[in-house]
Amino acid sequence: MSLSQFSNIAFSQFSERLSLDRLRSDAGSLTTRMGSIRPPQEFFDFRRLSKPENFGEIQSRVGYNLGYFSSNYALIAALFFVYALITNLLLLFVIIFVVLGVLGINKLHGEDLVLPFGRLTTSQLYTGLLCVAIPLGFLASPISTMMWLIGASGISIFSHAAFMEKPIETIFEEQV
């Protein structure tokens, strides 16, 4: 299998994953997921914040709160992601550039792009896109952005989960 055939297969699979039907089904599951967001009064209930007594209590609280507030935590991680993209505009540009480039090349349906000065095949277009996107991608420092995103999300989510007490009803359910 040649490199151009491999790149066409890889990008066609990528474009199939971005199909409208798949996006609609994902949007439907996202709306049901966002429907289970706990209200801010419950999520930011400062009366239930306390220092855990031991590591066992931390494990118990984190296990319960990660399940109970999972939609809220997903929203916090998404907000951190949006913040990271807004503060790293070059990374945002590279992501938009690559997505629009792949979608534009896929709109050709495997045909050559005819320009006044010549014809460009899809493999040449993908190669040109990669030659521009890879250096820009290195300059955008996506690895440090991902590390920041993992660290900021992890610290904020796990600290909230560890310091937020379980509701009193769950304590009685565990003892029965």
N, C-alpha and C positions, 0 to 999 in steps of 0.2 A: 504494500500500500504506500503510495507516494505521500509526500508531505501535504500537497494541495488537497488530495482526497481526504486525508485525515483532518485537515483544518475545516473543510466543508462539512464533514460529518459532525465534528465537535461544535461548530457554530450552528448547524441546523438543529442539533439537540438543544443547544442553549436557547434558540429562538422558539422551539416547541414548548419549552418550559415557560416562556413568556407569552403563551397564547392567551387569547381573550377569555376562553372558557375556563382555563385554569385560574386566571386572575379573578374571575367572577366567583368561582367556588372558594378561593382563598379569602376573598373579601367577605363572603357569607360567613365563613368560620371565624373571621376576625370580628365581625359584628356580634356574634354570639359570645365570643371571648370577652369583648369589651362590655358586654351587658352584665358581666359578673364582677365589674369593678366595685369595690367597697366604697362607701361614701367617705369624703375627706374627714368628716367628724369622727368616724371610727378609725380611720387610718392614722390620723394625727391626734389621737386621744392621749394627751400628755399625762393624764391621771393613771394610765396603765403602764407608764414607763418606769422601770426600776432596774437596779443592778441585780443580775442573777447571782445566786449564792454559790453555785459550783458549776463545774463543766457539764454535769448531767442535766442540770436545769437549762443551760444554754442549748444543749442538743435538743431537749424537749421543746423549747420555745421556737428554735429555728425550724425544726421539723413541722411543727404545727403552723407557724406563721407563713412559711414558704407555700404551703398548700392553701391556706386561708386567704392570703393577700397576693396570690400569684399573678392575677391580672394587674393589680396595682404595681407590682414589681416589674412586670413586663412593660408597663407604661413608663415607669421611671427609666428603665434601660433604653427605651425608644427615645425618650426626651434627651438622654445623654448622647445618643447616637446623632440626633438632629443637631444638638449643640456642637458636637465634634465636627460635623460637616460644615456648619455655618462658620466656625472658627478656623477651619482649614479649607479655604475656598479653592485652592489648587486641587485638592483631593476631590472636592465636589465637581469641579470642572472636568477632571479626568474621568470620573464615573459617568457623568452625563455624556461626555464625548465618546466614550467607548460604547455605551448603550445605544446612543443615537447612530453611531457609525455602524454597529452590527445590524441594527434595524434597517438602516438605509441600504446596506449591502444586501440584506435578505429581501428587500423589496424588488431587487433586480431578478429574483427567482432563477439564479444561476446564469443569467445572460451577461454578456460583456457590457461594460459601460462605454458608450460611444461618445467621444469628445471631439471637438474640431481638430485637435492635434494627434488623435490616435485612439486606440481601443485599449481598455484595461479589463483584464479578467478578474473574476471574484477573488482568486487567490492573490493576485497582485494588490487588490484593494485591501484584503485582510492583512497582507504583509505591510502595506503602507500604514494601516491603522496601528498595527503592533509596533512599527518603528517609531511612531510618534507617541503612542500611549505608554510604552515601557519606560523611556527616559523621564517622561513627565510623571509617571507613577512613582519612580524612585525619588524624584524631587519632592513629591507630595507627602512623603514619609508615612505611608499607610500603616506600617508596623508599629511605630510609636503611637499613632492615633488609636490603633486597636488595643495596645497595652494600656493606654490611658483609659479607654472605654471599659476594659475589663476591670481595671483597678477601681475606678470611680464607681462603677455599678456594683461591683462586689462589696466594696467597703460600705456604701450607703445601704444596700439591700440587707446584707448580713448583720450590720450593726442595728438596723431597725428591727430585724427579725429576732435578734438576741435580746434586745432591751425591752421589747413589747411583751407584756405579760399575756398569758392565755386568759380568755374569759373565765369567769368563775364557774360557769356551767360545765366546762370541759374538765375542770378539776374533779368535780363530783362524778362525772362519767368514767374517769379513769379509775376511781377507787371502787366502783361497783363490780 
